[in-house]
Amino acid sequence: MVRKLFSAAAIAAVAASLAGCMTGGPGGGGPLAAAPTGVEGEWLSTDGVAVSRFSGGVFQTSALDTGNKLADGSYQMVDNRNVAITVRSLIRQTTSSVNCALVASNQLNCTSSTGQQFVLTRRPAVG
């Protein structure tokens, strides 16, 4: 279970969304969500275990149920669709590498240095 939790944390830590609110719509109405770009923001593990937050080259992964921090690290955009992540597990006290491809504005396909593959989905923006 700890291994599965770490894997979810490493996966979730890999990417995030850039989203904000802007005014628009008919008659200058209420806020509309901006189309997300890059990996800045929050990404969810598909198993529902963790959320990863990416901001300015730094990320943090936390358990969704408790809010406890599971992993942290750094990331760097290789190009406009690929991101390289260095993940430090706070549970295992290990560091690993993860590479992810932004295959859609709301989906990251990731592969860890050990060959484990996983998918992260962008958390919908609020606001």
MDTraj code that builds the backbone (N, CA, C; nanometers):
import mdtraj as md
import numpy as np

residues = "MET VAL ARG LYS LEU PHE SER ALA ALA ALA ILE ALA ALA VAL ALA ALA SER LEU ALA GLY CYS MET THR GLY GLY PRO GLY GLY GLY GLY PRO LEU ALA ALA ALA PRO THR GLY VAL GLU GLY GLU TRP LEU SER THR ASP GLY VAL ALA VAL SER ARG PHE SER GLY GLY VAL PHE GLN THR SER ALA LEU ASP THR GLY ASN LYS LEU ALA ASP GLY SER TYR GLN MET VAL ASP ASN ARG ASN VAL ALA ILE THR VAL ARG SER LEU ILE ARG GLN THR THR SER SER VAL ASN CYS ALA LEU VAL ALA SER ASN GLN LEU ASN CYS THR SER SER THR GLY GLN GLN PHE VAL LEU THR ARG ARG PRO ALA VAL GLY".split()
xyz = np.array([
    [0.0828, -0.1184, 0.0000],
    [0.0000, 0.0000, 0.0000],
    [0.0876, 0.1252, 0.0000],
    [0.1982, 0.1240, 0.0781],
    [0.2871, 0.2393, 0.0824],
    [0.3469, 0.2619, -0.0556],
    [0.3836, 0.1528, -0.1248],
    [0.4399, 0.1657, -0.2593],
    [0.3368, 0.2271, -0.3537],
    [0.2120, 0.1812, -0.3438],
    [0.1059, 0.2355, -0.4291],
    [0.0835, 0.3827, -0.3975],
    [0.0868, 0.4178, -0.2695],
    [0.0673, 0.5560, -0.2280],
    [0.1809, 0.6425, -0.2799],
    [0.3056, 0.5916, -0.2727],
    [0.4190, 0.6666, -0.3254],
    [0.4051, 0.6852, -0.4752],
    [0.3665, 0.5801, -0.5446],
    [0.3513, 0.5889, -0.6893],
    [0.2475, 0.6938, -0.7258],
    [0.1377, 0.6949, -0.6559],
    [0.0344, 0.7955, -0.6823],
    [0.0885, 0.9344, -0.6534],
    [0.1668, 0.9464, -0.5479],
    [0.2232, 1.0761, -0.5133],
    [0.3215, 1.1225, -0.6190],
    [0.4064, 1.0329, -0.6643],
    [0.5039, 1.0695, -0.7665],
    [0.4337, 1.1095, -0.8951],
    [0.3327, 1.0375, -0.9271],
    [0.2579, 1.0648, -1.0486],
    [0.1858, 1.1970, -1.0379],
    [0.1203, 1.2151, -0.9270],
    [0.0420, 1.3360, -0.9101],
    [0.1297, 1.4586, -0.9064],
    [0.2516, 1.4407, -0.8590],
    [0.3413, 1.5541, -0.8448],
    [0.3950, 1.6063, -0.9758],
    [0.3704, 1.5412, -1.0815],
    [0.4363, 1.5724, -1.2077],
    [0.3829, 1.6952, -1.2790],
    [0.2601, 1.7354, -1.2625],
    [0.2114, 1.8445, -1.3441],
    [0.0987, 1.9204, -1.2822],
    [0.0593, 2.0338, -1.3467],
    [-0.0522, 2.1096, -1.2959],
    [-0.1059, 2.2045, -1.4005],
    [-0.2065, 2.2827, -1.3601],
    [-0.2723, 2.3644, -1.4606],
    [-0.2570, 2.5126, -1.4346],
    [-0.2639, 2.5886, -1.5398],
    [-0.2655, 2.7338, -1.5275],
    [-0.4051, 2.7758, -1.5671],
    [-0.4799, 2.8229, -1.4682],
    [-0.6158, 2.8643, -1.4986],
    [-0.6517, 2.9841, -1.4142],
    [-0.7307, 3.0677, -1.4683],
    [-0.7733, 3.1861, -1.3966],
    [-0.9134, 3.2196, -1.4389],
    [-0.9608, 3.3282, -1.3869],
    [-1.0938, 3.3728, -1.4229],
    [-1.0817, 3.5018, -1.5010],
    [-1.1719, 3.5178, -1.5940],
    [-1.1766, 3.6420, -1.6686],
    [-1.3214, 3.6766, -1.6939],
    [-1.3468, 3.8015, -1.7122],
    [-1.4834, 3.8443, -1.7367],
    [-1.5147, 3.8295, -1.8835],
    [-1.6335, 3.7836, -1.9108],
    [-1.6723, 3.7683, -2.0501],
    [-1.8124, 3.7149, -2.0596],
    [-1.8472, 3.6682, -2.1758],
    [-1.9792, 3.6117, -2.1957],
    [-2.0769, 3.7156, -2.2428],
    [-2.1981, 3.6746, -2.2717],
    [-2.3006, 3.7663, -2.3199],
    [-2.3262, 3.8788, -2.2206],
    [-2.3305, 3.9991, -2.2706],
    [-2.3626, 4.1141, -2.1863],
    [-2.2550, 4.1446, -2.0842],
    [-2.1317, 4.0953, -2.1048],
    [-2.0251, 4.1214, -2.0088],
    [-2.0503, 4.0534, -1.8762],
    [-2.1155, 3.9400, -1.8801],
    [-2.1597, 3.8696, -1.7602],
    [-2.0494, 3.8225, -1.6685],
    [-2.0724, 3.7124, -1.6018],
    [-1.9868, 3.6621, -1.4959],
    [-1.8566, 3.6040, -1.5451],
    [-1.7813, 3.5471, -1.4516],
    [-1.6485, 3.4943, -1.4834],
    [-1.6556, 3.3692, -1.5697],
    [-1.5584, 3.3581, -1.6575],
    [-1.5412, 3.2386, -1.7387],
    [-1.4030, 3.1841, -1.7099],
    [-1.3892, 3.0531, -1.7048],
    [-1.2577, 2.9938, -1.6815],
    [-1.1727, 3.0114, -1.8060],
    [-1.0503, 3.0550, -1.7860],
    [-0.9569, 3.0682, -1.8974],
    [-0.9123, 2.9294, -1.9401],
    [-0.8813, 2.9142, -2.0669],
    [-0.8307, 2.7862, -2.1153],
    [-0.6945, 2.7617, -2.0517],
    [-0.6759, 2.6470, -1.9855],
    [-0.5489, 2.6192, -1.9190],
    [-0.4356, 2.5972, -2.0185],
    [-0.3170, 2.6375, -1.9782],
    [-0.1987, 2.6148, -2.0598],
    [-0.0874, 2.5613, -1.9714],
    [0.0086, 2.4903, -2.0291],
    [0.1210, 2.4388, -1.9526],
    [0.0779, 2.3424, -1.8440],
    [0.1629, 2.3271, -1.7430],
    [0.1336, 2.2342, -1.6343],
    [0.1126, 2.3047, -1.5005],
    [0.1201, 2.4357, -1.4987],
    [0.0979, 2.5102, -1.3744],
    [-0.0421, 2.4814, -1.3211],
    [-0.0555, 2.4658, -1.1908],
    [-0.1849, 2.4432, -1.1289],
    [-0.1903, 2.3115, -1.0532],
    [-0.3075, 2.2501, -1.0521],
    [-0.3294, 2.1266, -0.9760],
    [-0.3692, 2.0119, -1.0676],
    [-0.3129, 1.8946, -1.0369],
    [-0.3397, 1.7733, -1.1133],
    [-0.3759, 1.6615, -1.0161],
    [-0.4732, 1.5791, -1.0554],
    [-0.5196, 1.4685, -0.9722],
    [-0.4682, 1.3351, -1.0250],
    [-0.4339, 1.2477, -0.9315],
    [-0.4009, 1.1105, -0.9714],
    [-0.5312, 1.0414, -1.0096],
    [-0.5274, 0.9556, -1.1105],
    [-0.6504, 0.8914, -1.1571],
    [-0.7081, 0.7941, -1.0551],
    [-0.6274, 0.7509, -0.9582],
    [-0.6794, 0.6621, -0.8539],
    [-0.7457, 0.7399, -0.7405],
    [-0.7451, 0.8728, -0.7496],
    [-0.8129, 0.9553, -0.6498],
    [-0.7412, 0.9672, -0.5174],
    [-0.6126, 0.9329, -0.5126],
    [-0.5372, 0.9327, -0.3874],
    [-0.4726, 1.0676, -0.3572],
    [-0.4241, 1.1370, -0.4612],
    [-0.3416, 1.2550, -0.4362],
    [-0.3684, 1.3683, -0.5346],
    [-0.3286, 1.4879, -0.4919],
    [-0.3316, 1.6060, -0.5782],
    [-0.1917, 1.6664, -0.5783],
    [-0.1453, 1.7059, -0.6959],
    [-0.0142, 1.7690, -0.7085],
    [-0.0331, 1.9130, -0.7513],
    [0.0434, 2.0006, -0.6893],
    [0.0383, 2.1429, -0.7212],
    [0.1705, 2.1842, -0.7831],
    [0.1658, 2.2484, -0.9004],
    [0.2839, 2.2951, -0.9718],
    [0.2808, 2.4460, -0.9812],
    [0.3899, 2.5066, -0.9405],
    [0.3968, 2.6521, -0.9465],
    [0.5422, 2.6968, -0.9526],
    [0.5779, 2.7661, -1.0595],
    [0.7099, 2.8250, -1.0713],
    [0.8262, 2.7286, -1.0583],
    [0.8125, 2.6077, -1.1093],
    [0.9199, 2.5098, -1.1041],
    [0.9226, 2.4241, -0.9783],
    [0.8296, 2.4482, -0.8872],
    [0.8226, 2.3730, -0.7614],
    [0.6886, 2.3002, -0.7548],
    [0.6921, 2.1756, -0.7070],
    [0.5649, 2.1059, -0.6879],
    [0.5580, 2.0422, -0.5509],
    [0.4343, 2.0112, -0.5138],
    [0.4069, 1.9433, -0.3872],
    [0.2888, 1.8509, -0.4108],
    [0.2975, 1.7303, -0.3590],
    [0.1881, 1.6346, -0.3694],
    [0.1342, 1.6059, -0.2298],
    [0.0018, 1.6092, -0.2180],
    [-0.0646, 1.5853, -0.0898],
    [-0.1733, 1.4805, -0.1063],
    [-0.1995, 1.4069, 0.0021],
    [-0.3077, 1.3093, 0.0032],
    [-0.4409, 1.3844, 0.0018],
    [-0.5337, 1.3398, -0.0812],
    [-0.6644, 1.4053, -0.0884],
    [-0.7453, 1.3854, 0.0389],
    [-0.7333, 1.2690, 0.1019],
    [-0.8161, 1.2413, 0.2198],
    [-0.7689, 1.3131, 0.3456],
    [-0.6382, 1.3265, 0.3653],
    [-0.5866, 1.3856, 0.4890],
    [-0.5212, 1.5227, 0.4691],
    [-0.4809, 1.5509, 0.3450],
    [-0.4080, 1.6747, 0.3186],
    [-0.2604, 1.6642, 0.3533],
    [-0.2157, 1.5486, 0.4020],
    [-0.0752, 1.5301, 0.4381],
    [0.0132, 1.5361, 0.3142],
    [0.1274, 1.6037, 0.3273],
    [0.2233, 1.6150, 0.2177],
    [0.2923, 1.4803, 0.1982],
    [0.2926, 1.4304, 0.0741],
    [0.3509, 1.3007, 0.0411],
    [0.4841, 1.3126, -0.0309],
    [0.4964, 1.4148, -0.1143],
    [0.6176, 1.4313, -0.1945],
    [0.6331, 1.5774, -0.2318],
    [0.7559, 1.6143, -0.2631],
    [0.7812, 1.7467, -0.3171],
    [0.8951, 1.7358, -0.4155],
    [0.9288, 1.8442, -0.4777],
    [1.0362, 1.8401, -0.5756],
    [1.0331, 1.9587, -0.6677],
    [1.0883, 1.9369, -0.7871],
    [1.0956, 2.0435, -0.8857],
    [1.0603, 1.9878, -1.0227],
    [1.0261, 2.0784, -1.1124],
    [0.9966, 2.0375, -1.2492],
    [1.0492, 2.1426, -1.3449],
    [1.0714, 2.0975, -1.4681],
    [1.1197, 2.1870, -1.5718],
    [1.0552, 2.1473, -1.7035],
    [1.0019, 2.2447, -1.7743],
    [0.9460, 2.2182, -1.9064],
    [1.0620, 2.1936, -2.0021],
    [1.0593, 2.0793, -2.0707],
    [1.1608, 2.0450, -2.1693],
    [1.1291, 2.1187, -2.2994],
    [1.0014, 2.1204, -2.3331],
    [0.9487, 2.1969, -2.4454],
    [0.8027, 2.2259, -2.4113],
    [0.7222, 2.2698, -2.5070],
    [0.5845, 2.3083, -2.4728],
    [0.4926, 2.1914, -2.4417],
    [0.5371, 2.0662, -2.4588],
    [0.4522, 1.9504, -2.4305],
    [0.5134, 1.8492, -2.3349],
    [0.6385, 1.8652, -2.2968],
    [0.7064, 1.7662, -2.2127],
    [0.7660, 1.8312, -2.0891],
    [0.7525, 1.7611, -1.9769],
    [0.8024, 1.8121, -1.8502],
    [0.8850, 1.7043, -1.7803],
    [0.9985, 1.7450, -1.7248],
    [1.0849, 1.6552, -1.6476],
    [1.0693, 1.6915, -1.5008],
    [1.0454, 1.5913, -1.4175],
    [1.0186, 1.6141, -1.2759],
    [1.1163, 1.5350, -1.1903],
    [1.1645, 1.5982, -1.0855],
    [1.2438, 1.5309, -0.9835],
    [1.1551, 1.5232, -0.8597],
    [1.1269, 1.4000, -0.8153],
    [1.0327, 1.3757, -0.7057],
    [1.1076, 1.3249, -0.5830],
    [1.0826, 1.3878, -0.4701],
    [1.1380, 1.3413, -0.3430],
    [1.0222, 1.2900, -0.2581],
    [1.0219, 1.1575, -0.2353],
    [0.9176, 1.0960, -0.1531],
    [0.9472, 1.1234, -0.0061],
    [0.8501, 1.1801, 0.0623],
    [0.8659, 1.2059, 0.2052],
    [0.8403, 1.0790, 0.2862],
    [0.7757, 0.9813, 0.2249],
    [0.7472, 0.8539, 0.2917],
    [0.8705, 0.7640, 0.2877],
    [0.9294, 0.7494, 0.1700],
    [1.0435, 0.6594, 0.1522],
    [1.1784, 0.7272, 0.1640],
    [1.1776, 0.8598, 0.1635],
    [1.3033, 0.9357, 0.1681],
    [1.3926, 0.9004, 0.0500],
    [1.3300, 0.8911, -0.0688],
    [1.4028, 0.8622, -0.1918],
    [1.3733, 0.9711, -0.2943],
    [1.4618, 0.9815, -0.3926],
    [1.4424, 1.0771, -0.5017],
    [1.4377, 0.9998, -0.6319],
    [1.3452, 1.0364, -0.7201],
    [1.3324, 0.9705, -0.8494],
    [1.2975, 1.0724, -0.9567],
    [1.3028, 1.0269, -1.0815],
    [1.2713, 1.1127, -1.1956],
    [1.1447, 1.0637, -1.2639],
    [1.0669, 1.1591, -1.3141],
    [0.9455, 1.1280, -1.3885],
    [0.9419, 1.2191, -1.5102],
    [0.9069, 1.1636, -1.6240],
    [0.8877, 1.2417, -1.7462],
    [0.7419, 1.2328, -1.7867],
    [0.6836, 1.3474, -1.8217],
    [0.5429, 1.3506, -1.8597],
    [0.5243, 1.4241, -1.9911],
    [0.4230, 1.3817, -2.0650],
    [0.3852, 1.4467, -2.1906],
    [0.2445, 1.5030, -2.1743],
    [0.2294, 1.6300, -2.2075],
    [0.0993, 1.6960, -2.2047],
    [0.0283, 1.6584, -2.3344],
    [-0.0567, 1.5553, -2.3280],
    [-0.1218, 1.5034, -2.4478],
    [-0.2535, 1.5744, -2.4774],
    [-0.3058, 1.6438, -2.3789],
    [-0.4256, 1.7266, -2.3924],
    [-0.4159, 1.8319, -2.2828],
    [-0.4954, 1.9372, -2.2927],
    [-0.4859, 2.0439, -2.1926],
    [-0.5173, 1.9950, -2.0523],
    [-0.5863, 1.8803, -2.0419],
    [-0.6242, 1.8276, -1.9111],
    [-0.5676, 1.6886, -1.8825],
    [-0.4659, 1.6450, -1.9585],
    [-0.4110, 1.5106, -1.9364],
    [-0.2604, 1.5070, -1.9549],
    [-0.1930, 1.4508, -1.8537],
    [-0.0496, 1.4262, -1.8582],
    [-0.0269, 1.2760, -1.8550],
    [0.0465, 1.2242, -1.9529],
    [0.0864, 1.0834, -1.9535],
    [0.2300, 1.0789, -1.9029],
    [0.2523, 1.0051, -1.7950],
    [0.3818, 1.0075, -1.7271],
    [0.4452, 0.8692, -1.7208],
    [0.5795, 0.8706, -1.7154],
    [0.6576, 0.7488, -1.6986],
    [0.7677, 0.7772, -1.5970],
    [0.7750, 0.6946, -1.4940],
    [0.8786, 0.7107, -1.3920],
    [1.0095, 0.6497, -1.4413],
    [1.1172, 0.6788, -1.3705],
    [1.2487, 0.6246, -1.4076],
    [1.2531, 0.4730, -1.3973],
    [1.1583, 0.4133, -1.3252],
    [1.1519, 0.2670, -1.3142],
    [1.0594, 0.2057, -1.4193],
    [1.0021, 0.2903, -1.5066],
    [0.9166, 0.2403, -1.6132],
    [0.7685, 0.2381, -1.5812],
    [0.7314, 0.2771, -1.4608],
    [0.5893, 0.2792, -1.4245],
    [0.5193, 0.3917, -1.4986],
    [0.4060, 0.3603, -1.5610],
    [0.3297, 0.4603, -1.6349],
    [0.2036, 0.4959, -1.5596],
    [0.1658, 0.6244, -1.5676],
    [0.0436, 0.6701, -1.5022],
    [-0.0062, 0.7956, -1.5712],
    [-0.1292, 0.8323, -1.5395],
    [-0.1934, 0.9481, -1.5999],
    [-0.2386, 1.0433, -1.4898],
    [-0.2184, 1.1722, -1.5133],
    [-0.2687, 1.2766, -1.4244],
    [-0.3714, 1.3582, -1.5007],
    [-0.4774, 1.3989, -1.4304],
    [-0.5786, 1.4838, -1.4943],
    [-0.5851, 1.6166, -1.4233],
    [-0.6039, 1.7217, -1.5029],
    [-0.6076, 1.8578, -1.4495],
    [-0.7305, 1.8753, -1.3602],
    [-0.7084, 1.9334, -1.2452],
    [-0.8177, 1.9637, -1.1537],
    [-0.8909, 2.0857, -1.2074],
    [-1.0220, 2.0802, -1.2170],
    [-1.0966, 2.1955, -1.2675],
    [-1.0705, 2.3198, -1.1830],
    [-1.0534, 2.4328, -1.2500],
    [-1.0288, 2.5583, -1.1809],
    [-1.1584, 2.6103, -1.1204],
    [-1.1453, 2.6733, -1.0066],
    [-1.2589, 2.7359, -0.9408],
    [-1.2346, 2.8852, -0.9417],
    [-1.3322, 2.9591, -0.9878],
    [-1.3156, 3.1002, -0.9707],
    [-1.3195, 3.1851, -1.0850],
])
top = md.Topology()
chain = top.add_chain()
for i, resn in enumerate(residues, 1):
    res = top.add_residue(resn, chain, resSeq=i)
    for name in ("N", "CA", "C"):
        top.add_atom(name, md.element.get_by_symbol(name[0]), res)
traj = md.Trajectory(xyz[None], top)
